[in-house]
């Protein structure tokens, strides 16, 4: 997959992670989008490096999507823990 594919995957994974974890985010829409993109990259890297599941070139691979969504979800939770009260 190309970098553009990972960005698109990250945008979609960030949206899915936001649906799984509703509520106000400290960074708003742009922050959540960037977290989704970063989560896709980090989730794919962790999957390939430590979970022994290399990322395929197929955009529709379920493991790739699970890694991207999982990475986005973890980053979104961490972001809320660190900066959750900044918009109160």
C-alpha angles and dihedrals in degrees: 000000000000127000090258090056090052091050091051090045089049093052091052094042090050090052091049091048089051090053090050091049108035125186139077117321122208092229099045123214097327093048092048090049093051090047089053092052093046090046091054092052094044094044091051092048093049091047093052097040106041109010093054093232109123115211111251127218090245113106091203098055110132094216091054091052092046091051092049094047092044092050091048092048093051093047092048092052091047091048091051091049093050100039104015099122097046094098098046 
